[in-house]
Amino acid sequence: MRLRSSVCLCVLLLVASAVLGAQNKEAPPNPEPDIRYKVDVLIVVGHPDDDIEVAIAIAARRLLAERGVAARVVSVPCLDRFMAQTAELRQAVVGDAPVKVAVEAGIRQGWDAVIGTDGAFVGMSSFGASAPYQELYRHFGITPEKVAEAALAKLGKS
């Protein structure tokens, strides 16, 4: 399992209690207090302080909402700590959305434990590129549109 940072100070917001490893970032309105409500798509990002990836995921959620697809965004800034939780806790966070998409300006390594081997990954496929981040994100397709396209393709709605 890879290390997400040298110090993993992570928080999980799960039904009003702080618990370890992931955080619900944005979700469609839900009258129920439980974050495991039914959505079509789960979008997962790393790096809690990386406003870029979180913003991309939230913008993708909004694009999906425009197409009538319910999605929620969860930040998993400390994959190691999250994976150290019980299977029940991880399932409560991940939920049972039929489509799961991970977004990271990195490679897929480690994300299959959260999104499954059939989940979609929007990120890099290699290392070594150097340019302003905006150019790299476009080059590797790390954009709200590509995240929404990946989710819609997995739903068979592209």
Sequence and secondary structure as in RCSB ss.txt:
>XXXX:A:sequence
MRLRSSVCLCVLLLVASAVLGAQNKEAPPNPEPDIRYKVDVLIVVGHPDDDIEVAIAIAARRLLAERGVAARVVS
VPCLDRFMAQTAELRQAVVGDAPVKVAVEAGIRQGWDAVIGTDGAFVGMSSFGASAPYQELYRHFGITPEKVAEA
ALAKLGKS
>XXXX:A:secstr
   S SS    EEETTEEESS EEEE    SSS TT   SEEEEE  TT HHHHHHHHHHHHHHHHTT  EEEEE
 S HHHHHTS HHHHHHHHTT SEEEEEESS STTTHHHH TTSEEEE S S   S HHHHHHHTT SHHHHHHH
HHHHHT  
